C-alpha cells in the first residue's frame, strides 16, 4: 500500500507538470500549489518528511537578505513570504515524493509526460495542414498553439504549454537523453528502455523542432556542447562543433521567425536598432536586461530581495512596446539570470554557479546523462525563464541533487 501511494505521488507530480499552464492560466489562482501540497500529504509518510539542511540554510540567508531589503525599502513582506512559501513547498514536496525512486524510474515517467505533450503538439501541426480553421474548435488542441503557418503551413507548437518556448523547456531533457544515447552511449543508462521507442522519439523530436523557438534551439546547441564535453577523445568528437554550426545556419536561413529574433536581439543590444522597431520578444528581453543591469548597480550588487523584481521593474523599465497594458515579464524578468542578478545579487549568482558545478555528476557512469539533461534545462532557464517554480522546475533541482549523490554505478546495475 505504501508503494502504491508513492507511485501515485510520482505520477501525480508529472500529471500536475503536464497541466500546469492550463491550471495556472484558467483556474483558481495558486491551485497548482494546493494540488502539490495534497500530493505531499496523501502520498508520503508525514512523520518521515525530511528537510534538506542545505536548502534550509539557503532559504535562511534569502529571508535574512529580504528582511534587510524591507528596511531599505526595496522589498515588501508580502513579496518575500509569497516567494519563500512557494519555493519551500515545491522543494519539500518534490524532494520527498521522488526520494524513494531511482533516477531511471523518475525520468521514465517524465519521458511519458514529454511524449504525450509532444503528441498533442504534433497533432496540432497535422491539423494545420488541413487549412481548415474549424479544427481550432476541437478539444485540447490549439489551447495555446496559434492556428496558422509560421514556417510554411506549420504553426509554432505550444501544445498545453503557455508558449512555444515553454514546450521547449518541457521537452529538452528528453531530447538531451536521446542525443546522449547516440553521442555518449557509455554514459547513458542502458536500462532506460523508453529511449528505444523510435515512435516516441520521433514524436518528441518533431515537436521540439516545430516550437521554432530560439530558446529551444539554444537548448539544442547547449545539449551538443555538454555531450561533446563529456565525450572522450575521438575523431568523431570533431563532428559535433561542425554539426552545431550547420544546425544554426539551417535554422537561421530557413526559419524566418528564428532569424528575426536573432537579428533583432543582436541589433537592439548593440544599438543598431531602435527598441520600438524590434519584435516584442527581443524588446522584452532587452527591457528586462536594462532593469537587471540598472538594479544591480543601484543595489551595489547586494540584490533587492527575492520577489522584488517587479519593484525594480517599475523603477527602471524603459517603457512599453507601443501598446498599453503589456506586462513585459514584470514579475519574473524573462530570465532566471536577470532575476537572480536583480533580487539576489552577486552572492546569489555565486551560489547558483556553485550549485551547478558542485552537483554535476563527474563520475562518468550511467547516471551522467541525467546530469547533462538537467544542466541543459538550467541553462535554458537562465537564458529565458524567470519563474523559480514554474511547471515542476524545482523537481529537476531535487533530481539534480539526487543524481549527484548516487553511488558509483556499474552498467548492469538498476
N, C-alpha and C positions, 0 to 999 in steps of 0.2 A: 504493500500500500504506500509506503514511504517513497519507493522508487517511482511509482506511478505519479505521485504528487510532484516529485522533482521533474519528471518528464513533462508534465503539464506546464510547470513553470518555464522550462526551457523552450518548449514550443510556443508558450504564451508570449514570451518577450519578443519572439520573431514575428508572431502574428501582429503584435502591437506595433513593431517597427514597420511592418508591411502597410498597416493602415494609419500610420502616424499622421501624415499630412491630411488625410481625409478627416480624421478626428479633430486635429488641431484647427483646421480652417472651416469646418462645417458643423461643429457640435459645441457643447458646453466648454467654456474656457478651462484649460488645465485638466480636462478629463483624462488625458494620457497619463498624468502623474497619479491620479486616483486609481486607474487600472493597474499601473505598475506597483503601487503600494498594496493593492489587493492581491496581486500575484505573489508578492513577497510574503504576505501574512498567511495565505492559503497553501502555498507550495513549498514552504520551508518550515523547519522546526524553529519556532520563535525563540526558544530557550538556547538554541545553538547559533543564533545570528551573530556573526563575527564583525568586528570593526577593524579595518586596516589602520595600523598605527601611523604609517607613513601618510596616508590620506588625512587622518585626523590632524597631524602636525601641519600639513599644508593648509587645511581649512582654518586652523587656529591662526596661522600667520595672515591668511586672507582677511579674516574677521578683524584682527588687530589693525591691519593696514586700512581696512574700511572704516574702523572707528576713528582713526586719526584723520581720515579724509572727511568724516562727518563734522569734526571740529573745524577743519579748514573751510568746509562749505561745498566741497566737490561732490560728496556722497550724501545719500539720504538713507535712513534706517530701513525704509520700505524696499528700496532697490537692493540693499545689502541682504536683507532677510530673504527676499524672493530668490536671489541667485544662490545663496548658500543652501537654502532649503531644497531647491530643485536639483542642484548638483549632488548634495548629500543623499537625497532619496534615490537618485539614479545610481550613484556609485554603490551604495549599500545593497540595493535590490539586485543589480546585475552581478555584483561580486559574490553574493550569497547564492543566487539562483544557478550560476554556472559553475560553482565551486566543486560539485560532485561529478562533473563531466570532463572527459578528455577534450583537448583541442580538436581532435578529429570529429568527435560527435557534435560539438558545438558548430563547427564550420560545415558539417554535413547538413545540419538543419538550416543554417544560414543559406547554403547553396540552393536548397529547395525554395526558400523565400525569394532569392535572387532570380531563380528560374521563372517562377510564376509572375514576378514583377516584370521581367523581360518579356514573357509571353504576351502579357496584356499590351505592352508597347508594340511588339511585332504585329499583333492583330490590328492595332491602330494603323500601322503602316500599310498593311494589306488592304484595310478598308478604305484608305485614302486613294488607293489605285482604282477604286470603283468610280471615282469622280462623282459621287452622289452625296451631297450634304446631309441627306436624311439619315446616314449612318451615325451621325452625331447624337441622334436621339436614342440609340441603343444604350442599355445599362452598362455601367462600369467603364467602357471605353470612352475616350475623349473627356475624362474627368478633368484633366489638366493639359493634355495634349491639344494644341490648337489645330483644327482640321485645315488642311491646305498644304501645298507643296512649298518646301524651302529649298531642297536640292531635288530638282525635277518634281515628281509628284509626291515625294516623301516629306512628311512633317518632321519637326524636331520633337522626338519622342520624350514624353514625361511619365507615361503610364499613370500610376497612382501617386507619383511624387509631384510636389507642387511646381517644380521647374525642371527642365531638361538636365540642368547641372546636378540637381538632387538625385535624379535617376543615375547619373554618372557616379555619384558617391555610393549609391546603394549597390551598384554592380561591380565597382572597382576591385574589391577584394577577391571576388570570384574570378574576374578576368586575370588578375595577377597570379592566382593559384594555378590557373590553367597554363598561363605562359611559363610559370615556373616549372611545370611538369615537362615542358618542351625544352626549355633552356638549361635548367639545372635539375634534372630528374633525380640526381643523387641527394638533393636537399629537399625533396618533396615526399610527403607521406604517401607511401605506396598502398596504404590501407584506405586512403580517401577515394573510395570507389566512385563517387559522383563525378570525378574528373574523367572517367572513362565513358560517360554517356555522351556520345557525339551529338545527338539531337539537342540535348540541353545545352551543351557547349555552344553550338551554332546559334541557338535562340538568344543566349546571353550575349555573345559577341556581336550579333547583329543589332540588338537593341542598344548596346553600349556605343557602337559606331554611329547609329542613327539618332543619338542625342544631338549630334552636330554641335556639341558643347566644347568650348575652348578649354574649360577646366577638365573635362573628361579626357580630351586629347593630351593635355598636360599630364594627367594621371597616367596615361598610357606611356608617355615618354619617361616618366618617373619610374614606372614599373621596370621598364627595359634597362634603365640605368642601375637600379638597385640589383636586379638579377645579373647584370653584367659585372657589377662589383663582386657579387657572390661567386660567380663562376671562376674556377681555377684557370690557370694558364692554358690557352688553347688558341690555335689559329682561327677557329670559328668565333672566338670572342671578338675578333675584329669586325665581324659582320654586324654586330648589334649597333655600334655608333652609326654605321652607314644606314642601317635599317631605320633608326630614329630620324635621321635627316631625310630619307626618302619618304617616310610616312608624313613628316611635317610638310614637305613640299607637295605631296599628294593632296593632303587636306587643304593646304593654303591655296593651291591652284584650282581645286575643284569644288570647294565648299565656300560659296560666296559669303555666307554669314560668318563663318570662321575667319575668313580673310579680312572682312570688315572690322571685326572685333580686334584682331591683332593690329591692323593698321591704325585704327582709331586710338587704341590704348597706347601704342608707341608714340603716336603724334601728340596726344594731349599731354603725356608725361614729359615730352621733350620740347613742348612749346611750339610745335609745328601746326597745331590746330587750335581754334577757339573751343572752349568747353562745350558751348551750345551747338557746335556743328558735328559732334561725335554722337555715336549711338548711346542709348540710355545706359546700357551695361557698362560701357567704358567710362561714361560720365560718373556713374555711381561709384565705381571703383576709385576713380581719381578724387572725387569729392571726399570719400572716406579716408583715402590716404592723406589728404590735406588735413582732415580732422585729427587723425592719429599723429601726424608729424607735429602739428601745432600744439596738441595737448601734451605730447611727450616733453616738449621743451617748456611748456607752461608749468608743468608739474615737476620740472627739474629731473625727469626720469624716474620719479618715485611712483607715478601712477595715480589715477584719480579714484580708485576703489572699484571693486567688482560690481558690475551692473550699472555703473555711472556713465557708460559710453554715451548714452542719449543726452546727458547734460553737457558733455564736451561737444557733441554734435551740434546742439543748439547754440553753443558759444562760437564754434569755428566753422560751421558749414558755409560753403561758398555760394549757396543758393540752389534754387530748383532748376530743373532741365526744361524750362519753358512752360511747364504745366504746374498748376497749383495742386496741393494735396498729395504730392508724391512723398513717400516715406524715405526712400533712398537708403534703406537699411539703417535707419536712425538708431535702432536698439542693439543691433549686432555687428555693425561695422563692415558687413560684406566680406569679412576676412578675419580668421582667428588671430592672425599675426597683427593686424591693425588693432583689434580689440584688446589683445593681451598687452601690446605696446602702450595703449592708452590707459587701460584700467590697472594693470599690474606692474608696468614699468620695466626697468632693466632686470630687477630681481625675478619678476615673473617670466621673462623671456629666458633667463639663465636656468630657471627651474625646468622649463619646458625642454630646453636643449639637453639638460642633464637627464631628464626622464627618458627622452628618446634614445640617447646614446647608451645610457647605463642598462636599459632594459631590452635592448635589441639582443636577439639570440645569436651569439657569436660561435656557438659550439659546432655549427655546421652538421646538423643531423636532420632527421625527418621533420622536426618542428620548425626549422628555419624558414620554410616557405610561409608559415603563418605570420612570423615577424615581418617578412618582406611585404606581404599583402596589407597588413595593418599599418605599417610605416608609410606605404604609398597613400593610404587613405588619410593619414595625419598630414602629410604634405599637401594634399588637396584641400583639407580643412584650413590649413594655414594660409593657403592662397585665396580661397573664395568661399568659406563657410564660417560665419561669425558666431553662430549659436553654440554654446557649450554643451547642450543636452539634446540637440535635435535628433530624432529618429534613431535612438539607440547608439549614438556616438560614444557615450561613456561605456557601453558594453564592450566596445573594442579597446578602450583603455584598460578595463579589467582583464580582458583576454590577453592583451599585450603583456601585462604583468604576469599573468598565469603562465604564458608560454616561456617567458624568461626564466621562470623558476622550475620548469620541468627538468627532471634529471636527464643526464645524457642518455640518449636512446639508440638502440640498435635498429636496423631497418626492419627486422622481423617483429619488433615489439608492437603492442597496441598503443 
